[in-house]
Amino acid sequence: MHRMGGFAKTMLVGAIVLAAGEIPGCAHRTRQPEVALVAFEFEGQKYRLRSIYWAGEGESFNELIGPGFVARDQNQDGVIDAVVLGECSLAEAQRIYEHVISTLASQNRVRRVEPGNFVYQYEAEGLRYQIKTVEVVGKGYVNEFRVTRAELLAAPELTVALDAGADGQLDEVIKGSLPLSEAQRMYAASVERGVREKRLVRADSLVLVRK
């Protein structure tokens, strides 16, 4: 990464939020979101990372803006949920996103918040499985599926995959080397377990985590 700049003092990323500076000229008479913007280069391409955070009520998200695409981390948890404009693979967007977040974190420009999500999680055979339902504006529901090692509280994800339509079928593994078919097997088993435990619900062809 080269030449990182922007008006934000820090970036917020939901569980990671770019700790935001204010937009010049914003009035203080009404409640305003925290907004941060960072411009950076990665592998010869120019990108921007924008973070919008509302304390309490309001839509909070991070956006990765690149050449010909906009990708969104709808719940600011460090995972790209959808490409909302243009074309870019989710895996590539995630790779770029993780790189800039890691760089900003090393500069103490990232602060963490607790995202309001619908989450189902359990442990089995030394692994922790998590399904998180996120609503992406204009895209509908997305399920994030994560697998980590259970014995480590802050373990990096072994696998992150997305069910872009929340229909029970994974569309892409965006982190890790697990084949999509194997990730789907784990995801399907997790969904069935969640339904049995009444933590997930099937409705209108959707699989969603209960509140």
MOZI-V780956 format. One record per run of one state. SS is the DSSP state (2 for helix, 1 for strand, 0 for the rest). FROM is the first residue (numbers start at 0). TO is the last residue. Records with the same first field share a line. If there is no record, write none. Layout:
SS = FROM-TO, FROM-TO
This chain:
0 = 0-0, 5-9, 13-15, 18-32, 42-43, 53-59, 66-67, 73-80, 86-88, 106-108, 111-116, 124-125, 136-138, 149-157, 163-170, 175-178, 196-198, 203-204, 209-210
1 = 1-4, 10-12, 16-17, 33-41, 44-52, 60-65, 68-72, 81-85, 109-110, 117-123, 126-135, 139-148, 158-162, 171-174, 199-202, 205-208
2 = 89-105, 179-195
